[in-house]
Amino acid sequence: MRIATIIHSLKFILPGFWAFLYLSEPVCSQRLGAISPEKFQGTPLESGVHTWWHWIDGNITKDGIRKDLEAMHRQGITQATILNVGLFDKQFFGLKEVRFDSPGWYAMFQYALEKADHLGLKIGVHNCDGWSTTGGPWIKPENAMKEVTWSKTLVNGGKYIEMKLAEPYSFDGFYRDVAVLAIKSDKQSNSFVQAAPKIKFNDEDKVNYLSDGCPVGGLLVKKEDTITIEFSKAFEIEKIAVYPRKSYVWGSVEAVDNSVVTYSLEALNQNNSYEKVLDFKTKGFNQNHSITVPQIKARSLRLIITSIENTESLFIGELEFLKENELPAFTTDVPYFQTKTASVQGSASDQYFTPELYTGGSPAQIEDIIDLTKKVDVNGNLKWDAPAGNWELIRFGYTITGVTNRPATDSGLGLECDKMDTVALNIHYNNFPKRLIQHAGQYRKNTFKFLLIDSWECYFQNWTKSLPDAFEKLNGYSLTNWIPALCGEVVESPESTESFYYDFRHTIATLIEENYYKHYADLCHRDGLELHGEVIYGGSKLPPADVLKAYSHTDMPMFEFWARPDKNMLYGNKLAPAQLRQFASSAGLFYEKSSVGSEAYTGNAIYSASPWDLVPFGDAAYCSGINQMILHSYVHQPVDARPGLTLQNFGLSFNRNNTIWNNLSGWMNFQTRIQYILQNTKEVNDILFYVGDALPQFTVDATQIPAGYKYNVCNADILHNKLQVENHKIITKKGIAFSLLILPGQGGMNYSTLIRIEELLKQGAFIYGEKPSFLYSLADRKHSVKFGEITEKIWGKAAGNSSEIIGYGKGKVFQGMSLQNALKMINLKPDFEIISGDSKDFIFSHRNNESAELYFVTNRKNQPVSAKCKFRTRGKRIEIWNPLSGNITSVSDISDEDNSTVISCDFKPLESVFFVIGKDIENQIKPKQAVPDEFEITEFEGTIEFLPAYEAQIDKVEFREYIPLSEFENPDIKYFAGKAHCTLNFEFPGTPDTTKNWFLEFGDLNGTASLSLNGQELENVWSSIQEIPLNKSIKSGTNKLEITIDIPYRNRFIGDFIQNSKAKSLWTTCEIDKYLNARSPLLKVGLTEPLKIIAKTK
């Protein structure tokens, strides 16, 4: 055997940190209120990581449940949420299906509670089958989500009219009338409507909803579908009017405006066969498109959908063949009409109040709108002595959206319940959650702890039976005369119509908040359960909602974040986002929720990520106010086939069948320590951003906030009821203080908000924002004069086109200047800044409690960074609490600059730490310099034994240098996945100095590992910057280091694609070939760089 040579060099390996840090004993560290140093240095289980636990397509076994829960418990997970989902369309995986909501399913649920209780784990359940949103087979159409629908008919008056009005489009035959109205109109019926053609869809006769003046319905089409229009005689056309409608498009918000649909028009010729007339395209959904065609006459025309971008299907809401000067049956002068009526998604925040963009004719006046509802019977038959003139008759009602809970199994699939109707929600609650409670038995309230509402993916709802009454109660005027505006007509004026749309969206938002989120929470609390929820997130892709108010009803407000790899499906060079939206964390702050959760690290099942790859994404969430990670996802593994079941392609694979799972406890401890601090402290941010009165709500673009400052958002409820001003600070009753309130710059405002802004200014608040120019609500129009007077008093006559500081009461308004300048004007320096180094390399979160100010600071770069950190806080005792190791170190090399604390630090790659600045207690022990020695193991005798995660036999190999497995010639090793057991024998010169602490440094593994030195088990490895304590295991002479490395599956999949052109060695339900192929780069795995032994002064 060759004797190993250890290169011994005495040097500083961390000249910044270790030059001024002293590793202190816990007894020397201050207790920070409710925060215990002893708990931080251990594993505070009350702050442990949670996970979602998906049960897939009825593939559930008791053996799998037991193994899953035991595996979670071993790695430090403390809570799991069961989500029963259907993803694989009854694909058979060799197991008997345990059908959702069956006695067998509830038996599995009870077994899970029993095992979880034994292990001390808490369990929650998603509130329906699937992950969105709230529904099931027990929801009948009358209790389902609803939307408005209508038909329009043009008639000449001056006579008695007796006619049957066309019934509007309905989904699955469900339609209810609301009102019939007549409005004066100068419209004329076009030739297509007069011809009354027959409609066929893929050769099946259909009711003609294509020229009814309502784009809500029509025909749901996909690629290669055919719409045939048959006339009684040859029909002449010169243009096509088509309205492609899509309420929701996954992906970019711009997709709704940019998506292209391609069509082919064919005409029946004299030989009774169809021949092509032209191909054409439309760009953008939810709008009329007019396409000029060569003048033709034909008895039958056929439109073929040849391609659709960004979605598999859409509605052809209207389709007419017209003369050049004719208008389609549905025309509107309202820009973004269906977006404003909460029927379809928008693509920008500036689409919701646009009176300046209206074009066209004269608006309908209230006095010219006649309510004919009582003149129409239940079958739509009208009897009316019509006044002279032309009239447009609107038969207005509602149907159901037809949206179902998703992705659900057959036995749990059904309509989504009406989110504005407590009766509908009661029906749902009694048919599933209540049954869970009954079956939970003795485990209710303790082990079975909560229900979950996952993200809103049930699109839009803009009607419920009680909406007219709720509208009038909320807004103070009747909806009836404004119904034509819901059908695309302009009523009174563009400004009045826009204000009505605002009131309509406000009513929807209020009903969803009160009758869905609040009522659901009340039901849960009545039964001793909590409600955890990802509510409507805001923005143009979801229904209008007061996001913070909706969150206020949940016991754990939740958000989500994704961990997306680069184009090669690798993470090493991927920069995580610096900031997440602030709605959930702000709800936690203002509504006093101790835990703010997040569906965490959502991605794709590509088996390429190590826990260290995910740290930047988690740190960004922690710096955004999230304090509870919920892994997405642990998919239930009913059997031991590897890698096993997945959420199709969704979600990273956190489960016992993943090679890296068994050594994740260190990563869990790291997150748990961070969460322990964050859950026991409060955010400290300088800026309060008022989200505004516009609906839907949009949060601030974080890039607008200057570096070194952080913000929270507030809604009208918080603005009115939870804030006061003291010494120019805007503070809550709990003492949370902000230096500057930012107005959203939306142009509009509610009158009550203006009054509150005036009150805060009089009390001394500093406010940044431009002068509002209009009132949103039609109900506020009575305050128009007063609104103008107050805005002029506060902002003056200027509209914000000059830089001004305006004193008002004890406060000031800043307008016409950058936010950075406004912050300078109030003498507010950055809370945290890098004064030597690049501030973009760091993100932070400032927290506090009664004893200390705490800054969580993270290096975003995957390389060492030297920085001089400046904190706006001063204190008598400064410590660094390291969540990776649990170590608490005291800082001595500090300086005061400009009444701030400055510390020079060398951060390791992706390192994050807490800087704890005590308020009262001075350092009790003078820190000593910790001078490390470094020993690099460069020569050794080594062997590798392979335990593949698949059926294979690989011979043991010897090695004497550090070579990644992916660089071996042997393809069995090159593409290996599983456990690689490495044994290194090396010589340690001399006798270990017992006055020093000894550590092992690993470098990047791209996996996880378990270790032992001379038979003594050491900490598991999951991070490239860990220092593994060797304790007394290092000895003089020959040492035996054993390292079992968990190698991810990625390289084995790539090897299969190279060797077999398909995944052969492993079994997964992920469509792995969508992400990896024979050209994908291999992951650098194994012992890739020299190991180091370092010694530090005790």
VOVEXTI-805845 format. One record per residue (C-alpha): residue in three letters; z, y, x. Coordinates in steps of 0.5 Angstrom, whole numbers, plus 500, padded with zeros to 3 digits. Example, Ala and Ser with C-alpha at 12.3 -4.5 7.8 and 13.67 -1.06 7.14 Angstrom:
ALA516491525
SER514498527
END
This chain:
MET500500500
ARG498507502
ILE504512503
ALA503518498
THR503524501
ILE506530498
ILE504537500
HIS511541500
SER510549500
LEU515554498
LYS512559494
PHE513563487
ILE509560482
LEU511565477
PRO512571481
GLY513575475
PHE518571470
TRP522567475
ALA523573479
PHE528576474
LEU530571470
TYR536566470
LEU536560466
SER543561462
GLU547556458
PRO547557451
VAL555559451
CYS552566455
SER547567449
GLN549572444
ARG549569437
LEU544573433
GLY547573426
ALA545567422
ILE541565428
SER544560433
PRO542559440
GLU545552440
LYS540550434
PHE534554437
GLN535550444
GLY535543439
THR531542433
PRO533546427
LEU531541422
GLU531546416
SER526550419
GLY521544420
VAL514543420
HIS511541413
THR505537411
TRP500536406
TRP499528404
HIS493527401
TRP492520397
ILE485518396
ASP481515391
GLY487511389
ASN487507396
ILE495507396
THR499502398
LYS507501399
ASP506499406
GLY502505408
ILE507510404
ARG512507408
LYS509507415
ASP506514413
LEU513517412
GLU516513418
ALA511516422
MET512523419
HIS520523420
ARG519520428
GLN515526429
GLY519531426
ILE516533419
THR521534414
GLN517535408
ALA510533405
THR506534399
ILE502529395
LEU495531393
ASN492526389
VAL484527390
GLY478524389
LEU472525394
PHE468518395
ASP465517388
LYS468510387
GLN466508394
PHE470501395
PHE474501401
GLY477494400
LEU483496396
LYS485495389
GLU485502386
VAL491505384
ARG489509378
PHE492516377
ASP497517372
SER498510371
PRO504506371
GLY502503378
TRP501510380
TYR508513378
ALA511506381
MET508509388
PHE510516387
GLN517513386
TYR517508392
ALA515515396
LEU521518393
GLU526512395
LYS523512402
ALA523519403
ASP530520401
HIS532515406
LEU529518411
GLY531525409
LEU524528407
LYS523532401
ILE517531397
GLY513536393
VAL507534388
HIS500538387
ASN500540380
CYS494536378
ASP489531380
GLY485534386
TRP487540390
SER484545385
THR487548380
THR491546374
GLY487541369
GLY486534367
PRO483530361
TRP489532356
ILE486539356
LYS481540350
PRO476545349
GLU480550345
ASN485550351
ALA480550357
MET478556361
LYS474561357
GLU468566358
VAL464571353
THR458570350
TRP453573346
SER446574342
LYS442580341
THR437581335
LEU433587334
VAL432589327
ASN429595323
GLY434598318
GLY433602312
LYS434596307
TYR438590305
ILE438585311
GLU440578309
MET439573316
LYS442568320
LEU444571327
ALA443566333
GLU449563335
PRO450565342
TYR450560348
SER456555348
PHE458550354
ASP458543351
GLY458546344
PHE464550344
TYR463557341
ARG468561337
ASP466568334
VAL470574335
ALA466580332
VAL459582330
LEU457589332
ALA451594330
ILE449599335
LYS443604334
SER438602339
ASP431604341
LYS429598344
GLN423594341
SER422586341
ASN418584347
SER412579345
PHE415573348
VAL421574343
GLN416575338
ALA412568340
ALA419564339
PRO416559344
LYS419552345
ILE423550351
LYS423544355
PHE428542361
ASN425536365
ASP421534358
GLU427534354
ASP427539348
LYS433545349
VAL435551345
ASN432557347
TYR437561350
LEU432564355
SER431570351
ASP437571347
GLY439578351
CYS445574354
PRO445571362
VAL451568361
GLY448561359
GLY441559359
LEU439552363
LEU443549369
VAL438548374
LYS437544381
LYS432543386
GLU425540383
ASP428541376
THR422544371
ILE422548365
THR417548360
ILE415554355
GLU410552350
PHE407557345
SER404555338
LYS397559341
ALA395561348
PHE399566350
GLU398572355
ILE402574361
GLU402579366
LYS409578369
ILE415574369
ALA422576368
VAL427571371
TYR435572371
PRO438567376
ARG445567375
LYS451564380
SER458565378
TYR461563385
VAL457561392
TRP461558397
GLY461561404
SER459568406
VAL460574400
GLU454576402
ALA450570400
VAL450572392
ASP446578394
ASN442574400
SER440567397
VAL433566396
VAL430561390
THR423559390
TYR419557384
SER412555383
LEU409557376
GLU404552373
ALA399553367
LEU396548362
ASN389548363
GLN383546358
ASN383539361
ASN390539359
SER393538366
TYR398543369
GLU395547375
LYS398552380
VAL398559378
LEU403562384
ASP409561388
PHE414566388
LYS421568390
THR427571388
LYS433574393
GLY440575390
PHE443572384
ASN446575378
GLN440580377
ASN434581373
HIS427580377
SER420582375
ILE414578378
THR407580377
VAL403575376
PRO395574375
GLN393576368
ILE393569364
LYS393566358
ALA396559356
ARG399555351
SER404552356
LEU407554362
ARG411550367
LEU416553372
ILE419549377
ILE425550382
THR422548389
SER428551393
ILE435554392
GLU439557398
ASN447556399
THR448552393
GLU445546390
SER445549383
LEU445555379
PHE443558372
ILE437561369
GLY440565365
GLU434569362
LEU427567363
GLU421571359
PHE413571360
LEU411579359
LYS406584358
GLU406589364
ASN410595360
GLU415590356
LEU422589358
PRO426583358
ALA431581352
PHE437583357
THR436589360
THR442593363
ASP443600366
VAL450598369
PRO450596376
TYR453590378
PHE454588370
GLN457581371
THR461583377
LYS465588373
THR466584367
ALA469578371
SER464574370
VAL461573377
GLN463574384
GLY461581387
SER460582395
ALA463588396
SER469592394
ASP465598392
GLN461595386
TYR467595381
PHE466603379
THR460606380
PRO458611375
GLU453615379
LEU449609380
TYR447608373
THR440609370
GLY436609364
GLY437611357
SER442614353
PRO449611352
ALA451608345
GLN456613342
ILE462610338
GLU461613332
ASP454609332
ILE457603333
ILE458599326
ASP463593326
LEU459588321
THR464582323
LYS467582315
LYS459581313
VAL458575317
ASP460568314
VAL462562319
ASN455560320
GLY453567322
ASN449569316
LEU449576315
LYS449580309
TRP448588310
ASP445594307
ALA443597314
PRO442604315
ALA436607317
GLY434606324
ASN433601329
TRP439597330
GLU441592336
LEU446586333
ILE450583337
ARG454577335
PHE459576340
GLY464570342
TYR467566347
THR465559350
ILE468555355
THR467555362
GLY466548363
VAL470548370
THR474542371
ASN480540376
ARG477538383
PRO476534387
ALA479529382
THR479522381
ASP476519374
SER482518371
GLY485525372
LEU479529371
GLY478534366
LEU477541364
GLU481546367
CYS487549362
ASP486557360
LYS490561365
MET491566360
ASP494562355
THR502559355
VAL500554350
ALA495551354
LEU499551360
ASN505548356
ILE500542354
HIS498541362
TYR505541364
ASN508536359
ASN502531360
PHE503531368
PRO508535371
LYS513533366
ARG512526367
LEU513526374
ILE520529373
GLN521523368
HIS519518373
ALA523522379
GLY529520376
GLN535521381
TYR531524386
ARG529530382
LYS532537385
ASN533534391
THR528529394
PHE523531389
LYS523539390
PHE517542388
LEU510543385
LEU504546388
ILE498550386
ASP493550391
SER488555392
TRP484558386
GLU477554386
CYS476554378
TYR472561379
PHE472566373
GLN475566366
ASN474573362
TRP476571355
THR482568352
LYS483568344
SER489573345
LEU485578349
PRO484583344
ASP491584342
ALA493584349
PHE488589351
GLU490594346
LYS498593347
LEU496594355
ASN491600354
GLY493603348
TYR486603344
SER482597341
LEU477593345
THR472592339
ASN468598339
TRP467597347
ILE465590346
PRO457592347
ALA459594354
LEU461587355
CYS454585353
GLY451590358
GLU451596354
VAL453603356
VAL458606351
GLU460613351
SER458615358
PRO457611365
GLU464614367
SER467612360
THR464605361
GLU466604368
SER473606366
PHE473601360
TYR471595365
TYR477597369
ASP482596363
PHE478590361
ARG479587368
HIS487590368
THR488586362
ILE485579365
ALA489580371
THR496581367
LEU495575363
ILE493571369
GLU499573372
GLU504573366
ASN501567363
TYR499563368
TYR503564375
LYS510567372
HIS510562366
TYR509556371
ALA514558375
ASP519559369
LEU517552367
CYS519549374
HIS525553374
ARG527550367
ASP527543370
GLY530545377
LEU524545381
GLU521550385
LEU513553385
HIS510553391
GLY503557391
GLU496559394
VAL495564388
ILE488568387
TYR487571394
GLY484578392
GLY477580394
SER470580390
LYS470572390
LEU476571385
PRO478574379
PRO482580378
ALA489579380
ASP495583382
VAL496579388
LEU503581390
LYS506580383
ALA503573382
TYR506571389
SER512574387
HIS513568382
THR512563387
ASP518560391
MET514559397
PRO508564397
MET502561401
PHE496563405
GLU491558409
PHE488559415
TRP482555419
ALA482552426
ARG474552427
PRO471550434
ASP466552437
LYS458550436
ASN460544441
MET466542436
LEU470544442
TYR476548442
GLY478550449
ASN474557449
LYS475559442
LEU478565441
ALA483565435
PRO483571430
ALA488576432
GLN491577424
LEU491574418
ARG491577411
GLN498580409
PHE498579402
ALA503573402
SER507575408
SER508582404
ALA510578398
GLY515574402
LEU518581405
PHE518585399
TYR520580394
GLU525576398
LYS522570399
SER525566406
SER519562407
VAL512564407
GLY508558408
SER501557410
GLU496551409
ALA495550417
TYR490549422
THR484547416
GLY478544420
ASN474538420
ALA475531421
ILE472531428
TYR477528432
SER477533438
ALA483537438
SER489537441
PRO495540439
TRP495545445
ASP488547442
LEU491549436
VAL497553438
PRO492560438
PHE491559431
GLY498558429
ASP501564434
ALA496568430
ALA499566423
TYR506567426
CYS504574428
SER501575421
GLY508574418
ILE507566416
ASN513562418
GLN512556415
MET507551417
ILE504546412
LEU499541416
HIS492540413
SER492535413
TYR496528413
VAL491523409
HIS495517407
GLN493511411
PRO493505406
VAL491500412
ASP491501419
ALA484501420
ARG482507425
PRO481513425
GLY481511417
LEU481515411
THR480523411
LEU479528406
GLN471527407
ASN469532412
PHE475537411
GLY482538414
LEU484536421
SER487529422
PHE494529423
ASN496522421
ARG499515424
ASN492513425
ASN490518430
THR491517437
ILE495523439
TRP500522433
ASN505519436
ASN507524441
LEU506530437
SER514531437
GLY514536442
TRP509540438
MET513540432
ASN519542436
PHE515548438
GLN513550431
THR520549429
ARG523553434
ILE519559432
GLN520558425
TYR527558425
ILE527565428
LEU522567423
GLN525565417
ASN532568419
THR529575421
LYS525580417
GLU518583419
VAL519590422
ASN512594421
ASP511601422
ILE505602416
LEU505601409
PHE498600406
TYR498601398
VAL493596396
GLY491601391
ASP490601383
ALA483598384
LEU481591381
PRO480586384
GLN485588390
PHE482588397
THR487588403
VAL486593409
ASP481591415
ALA486590420
THR481592425
GLN483599422
ILE490599425
PRO491602432
ALA493597437
GLY501596438
TYR502598430
LYS503593425
TYR503593417
ASN505591410
VAL501592404
CYS505594397
ASN502594390
ALA504598384
ASP510594382
ILE513595389
LEU511602390
HIS514604383
ASN520600383
LYS522598391
LEU521604395
GLN525610396
VAL525616402
GLU530617407
ASN529622413
HIS522621412
LYS522614412
ILE520610406
ILE525604405
THR527598401
LYS533597398
LYS534592403
GLY533597409
ILE526595411
ALA523602413
PHE516604414
SER514611417
LEU507612414
LEU504610407
ILE497609407
LEU493610401
PRO486606400
GLY481611400
GLN478608393
GLY476615390
GLY480613384
MET487612382
ASN492611376
TYR496617373
SER502613374
THR501612381
LEU499619383
ILE506621379
ARG509616384
ILE506619390
GLU508626388
GLU515624388
LEU515620394
LEU512626398
LYS518631395
GLN523626398
GLY520627405
ALA515621405
PHE509622410
ILE502619407
TYR496618410
GLY490619405
GLU484623402
LYS484626395
PRO483622389
SER477624385
PHE478620378
LEU482616374
TYR481609373
SER483607366
LEU480610360
ALA487610357
ASP489615362
ARG484620360
LYS489624356
HIS492626363
SER485628366
VAL487636366
LYS494634369
PHE491629374
GLY486635377
GLU492640377
ILE497635381
THR491633386
GLU490640388
LYS497642389
ILE498636394
TRP491636397
GLY488643396
LYS481644393
ALA478641399
ALA476634398
GLY478631405
ASN472634409
SER477637414
SER482635418
GLU489637415
ILE496636415
ILE499639408
GLY506640407
TYR509638400
GLY516638398
LYS519635404
GLY514630406
LYS507631409
VAL500629407
PHE495627413
GLN487627411
GLY481628415
MET483625421
SER484618424
LEU490614423
GLN491614431
ASN492622430
ALA496621424
LEU501617428
LYS501622433
MET502627429
ILE509624426
ASN511622433
LEU510615432
LYS509611439
PRO506604439
ASP512599437
PHE509594442
GLU504596448
ILE501593454
ILE501599459
SER498595465
GLY493589463
ASP489589457
SER492590450
LYS487585447
ASP490579450
PHE496580446
ILE498579439
PHE506580437
SER510580431
HIS517585431
ARG523582427
ASN530584426
ASN536582423
GLU543585424
SER544583431
ALA538584435
GLU531586435
LEU526580436
TYR519581439
PHE514574438
VAL509576443
THR503571445
ASN498571450
ARG491570447
LYS488568453
ASN487561456
GLN489563463
PRO495566466
VAL496574465
SER500579468
ALA502585464
LYS507590463
CYS510590456
LYS513596453
PHE517595447
ARG519601443
THR526598442
ARG532599447
GLY538595447
LYS544593452
ARG542585452
ILE535583453
GLU533575453
ILE527571453
TRP527565448
ASN522560449
PRO520556444
LEU516551448
SER522549452
GLY528551448
ASN530555454
ILE534562453
THR533566459
SER536573461
VAL532579463
SER535584469
ASP528587472
ILE527592466
SER526599466
ASP527605461
GLU520609460
ASP520614454
ASN526611451
SER523605451
THR524598454
VAL519596459
ILE518589462
SER513586467
CYS511579466
ASP507573468
PHE505570462
LYS502562462
PRO496561459
LEU497561451
GLU504562452
SER508565447
VAL516567447
PHE521571444
PHE523578447
VAL530579444
ILE533585445
GLY541585443
LYS544592439
ASP551591442
ILE553586447
GLU551587454
ASN549582459
GLN555578461
ILE553574467
LYS548578472
PRO542574473
LYS540570479
GLN533570482
ALA530563480
VAL526561486
PRO522555485
ASP519550490
GLU513547489
PHE510540491
GLU503537489
ILE502530489
THR495529492
GLU496522495
PHE498516491
GLU497509489
GLY495508482
THR493504476
ILE490505469
GLU491500464
PHE487501457
LEU489500450
PRO483501446
ALA484504439
TYR478499437
GLU476492439
ALA475492446
GLN477489453
ILE477493459
ASP479491465
LYS485495469
VAL482500474
GLU486502481
PHE485510482
ARG487514488
GLU485521486
TYR484525480
ILE478523476
PRO477525468
LEU476518465
SER469522462
GLU467522469
PHE467514470
GLU461510471
ASN463505467
PRO461506460
ASP467503457
ILE472508460
LYS467514460
TYR467513452
PHE474511452
ALA479512446
GLY486510445
LYS492509450
ALA491510457
HIS497507461
CYS497510468
THR502508474
LEU502512480
ASN507510486
PHE508516491
GLU513518496
PHE518523495
PRO520526502
GLY527527504
THR533527499
PRO532531492
ASP537537492
THR542537487
THR543544487
LYS536545484
ASN533543477
TRP527539478
PHE521539473
LEU514536473
GLU508540471
PHE502537468
GLY496541467
ASP491540461
LEU491533458
ASN486534452
GLY491530449
THR498528448
ALA502523453
SER509519454
LEU512519461
SER517515465
LEU520516472
ASN523510475
GLY524507469
GLN527513466
GLU524516459
LEU522523460
GLU519528455
ASN513527451
VAL507532454
TRP503536449
SER502542452
SER498544459
ILE504549461
GLN510544459
GLU515543465
ILE518537464
PRO525536466
LEU526530471
ASN533531471
LYS536525476
SER530521475
ILE527523482
LYS529520488
SER528520495
GLY522515498
THR518511493
ASN518513486
LYS514510480
LEU511515475
GLU508512468
ILE504516464
THR501513457
ILE496518455
ASP493518448
ILE486520448
PRO482523442
TYR477519439
ARG471524440
ASN468521446
ARG468514443
PHE464517437
ILE459520442
GLY459514446
ASP457510440
PHE451515438
ILE449514445
GLN449506446
ASN448504438
SER445511435
LYS451510430
ALA458510430
LYS460503431
SER467502434
LEU471506429
TRP471507422
THR472513419
THR470516412
CYS468523415
GLU461524416
ILE462524423
ASP454525425
LYS454532422
TYR459534428
LEU458530434
ASN451526436
ALA449523443
ARG448530446
SER455533444
PRO459534451
LEU464529452
LEU472531452
LYS475532459
VAL481527458
GLY486523463
LEU489526469
THR484531470
GLU488535476
PRO494534481
LEU501533478
LYS506538481
ILE513537482
ILE517544482
ALA524545484
LYS528551481
THR535554483
LYS540552478
END
